[in-house]
Amino acid sequence: MKSLFLSAFCSLVLLLLYSCENEGNSELLVYYYEQTSCSDPWVNSYYDSKELKSAVMSYLSDQGIRPVDFLFLSADGIQQICSACSCSTGNRIWIKAPMRFEGRLLKLGFLKTP
């Protein structure tokens, strides 16, 4: 009887661990940010991609958003030809973050992919 109980208990624990692991993966969403000429919150200083990744990751960490994956920088946005700091450069910063941070990311100017 003890071994049956122990076997059932171990099976239940393994099932719960597997469920939690899969649930965490399904919560990751992809967001992007339209990079501006000079008004991004992590301060633009003509970063190369490694410096930009570090600056974005540090900024998001300071905002309490973890874990987050920096996916890539793309040039598929709409470039605005103007000299204001708020003008879009046409670059998009793509990240992956847990769904629980969605509200904070949207307030910071990130957009959720459809």
N, C-alpha and C positions, 0 to 999 in steps of 0.2 A: 504494500500500500504506500509506503514511504517513497519507494522508487517511482511509482506512478505519479504521485504528487510532485516530486522533484522534477520529473520529466515534463509534466504539464507546465510547471512554473518556468522552467528553462525555455520551453517553446514559446510561452507568452512573452517573456523578456526579449527573446530574439525577434519576435514579430513586432513588438513595440519599437525596438531599435531600428529595424528595417523601415517601418512606417515613418518614423521621425526623420530618418536620413532622406527618404524620397520626398517628404514634405518640404524640407529645406531647399532641395534642388528646384522644386516647382515654384518657389517663391521668388526666384531671381528674375528681375525684369531688366530690360535694356532701356536706357535713357540717353538723350543727347543734348548738348548745349551748343547754341549758336555763338561761336567766338566773336568777340567785338574787337574793334581797333585798339581800345585802351580802357574799357570800363569793366573788364572781367574782375570778379572779386578776388582772384588770386594774383592780380596785378601782372599785366603783360609787359615783358621786357625782351621781346624778340627771342623767345625760347626756342631751342631745338626740341624735338619730340620727347627726349628723355627729361629735359628740364621741365617741360610742360606737364608731363605725366607726374613728376614729383610734386610740382606746385599744386596741381589739381587734387592729387591724393592727400597732400598735407592739409589743404583747405577743407576738403570733405571730412577728414579725420577731426580737424578742429571744430567742425560743426556737429560732431558726434555721429557721423555716418560711416559705419564700418560693418562688415567688410565690404569693400567695393573693388571691382576690377576695372582697370582702365583698358578699354578694348582697343581703340585706335583713334587717330585724328584723320578726318576725311575732308575733301574739298568739294563736297556735294551740296553745300548750302547755297544760298543766294547772296552774292557779294554786292554790297551797296557801295556805290561810288560817291563818297562824301568824306569830309574831314572831321566829323563829329566822333567822339569816343564811342558813342553807342552804335555806330554803323557796323553792320555785319561784315566780317572778312570773307565769308563764304566757307569758312572752315567749321566743321562740327566735331565736337569732342564726344566720343561714345564711351559710356560706362555701363557696367552691370552692377546692380545693387539689389538687396533684398526688398521685397514689396513693402515691408514695414516702414521703410524710409521714403516712400513715395510722396507723402505730404511735404516733408522737408525739402526734398529735391525739387519739387514743383515750385515751392516758394523761393528757391535759390535760382530759378530760371531754367532748370532742366525740363525737357519735354519727354513724355513717355512715347515710345514707339507704338504704333497701332497694332 
